[in-house]
Amino acid sequence: MSATRSFTLHARGPYQPEDKTLLFQPLFHMAGFFSLLLFLRTGVPMVMFTSSATTSSSPPALFDPLRLFEAIEKHGITVLMVV
């Protein structure tokens, strides 16, 4: 591997300019926070997936896989990091 290619992989990760990611981990969790930083640094377009809870007094929303798959299809997601 050339030094240039190695630097590119380090700076951008394994992502291509046409990639698009969906960030659905909570940002208070390490996986969500560092994914956010990684995608901001690499410039990969990102869609933020929010819970369906609307107020702070609402109970925490449960994970809904159907909503996740709908978002992947709707936004053309090519990168998904899961824990």
C-alpha positions in Angstrom: 0.0 0.0 0.0 1.4 3.4 -0.9 1.9 6.1 1.7 -0.7 8.3 0.0 -3.3 5.5 0.1 -2.5 4.8 3.7 -2.9 8.4 4.7 -6.2 8.6 2.8 -7.5 5.6 4.6 -6.5 7.0 8.0 -8.0 10.4 7.3 -11.3 9.3 5.7 -11.6 5.8 7.1 -12.9 3.2 4.7 -15.6 5.6 3.4 -16.1 6.8 -0.2 -17.3 10.3 -1.1 -20.7 8.9 -2.2 -21.4 7.2 1.1 -24.2 8.3 3.4 -24.6 7.2 7.0 -27.3 6.9 9.5 -26.5 7.8 13.1 -29.0 6.2 15.4 -27.0 5.5 18.6 -27.7 7.9 21.5 -25.0 10.7 21.6 -24.6 10.2 25.3 -23.2 6.7 24.5 -19.6 6.4 23.5 -20.5 4.6 20.2 -22.9 7.4 19.2 -20.6 10.2 20.2 -17.5 8.9 18.5 -19.4 7.9 15.4 -20.6 11.5 15.2 -17.0 12.8 15.5 -15.8 10.3 12.9 -18.4 11.2 10.3 -17.9 14.9 10.9 -14.2 14.5 10.5 -14.4 12.4 7.3 -17.2 14.5 5.7 -19.5 11.6 5.1 -23.1 12.9 4.9 -25.0 11.9 7.9 -28.7 11.4 8.8 -29.5 11.7 12.5 -32.1 9.2 13.6 -34.1 10.5 16.6 -36.4 8.8 19.0 -40.2 9.2 18.7 -40.4 10.7 22.3 -41.5 14.4 22.0 -41.1 15.7 25.5 -38.7 15.2 28.4 -41.6 13.7 30.4 -42.3 11.1 27.8 -41.1 7.5 28.5 -38.0 6.5 26.6 -38.8 5.3 23.1 -38.1 1.7 22.3 -36.0 0.7 19.3 -38.2 0.2 16.3 -36.4 -1.8 13.5 -39.1 -0.9 11.0 -38.4 2.8 11.4 -34.7 2.1 11.0 -35.2 0.1 7.7 -37.6 2.8 6.4 -35.0 5.5 7.1 -32.3 3.4 5.4 -34.4 3.1 2.3 -35.7 6.7 2.3 -32.3 8.3 2.6 -30.2 5.9 0.6 -28.0 4.9 3.5 -24.8 3.0 2.6 -23.0 3.0 5.9 -24.5 1.9 9.2 -22.6 1.4 12.4 -24.3 -0.7 15.0 -23.4 -1.9 18.5 
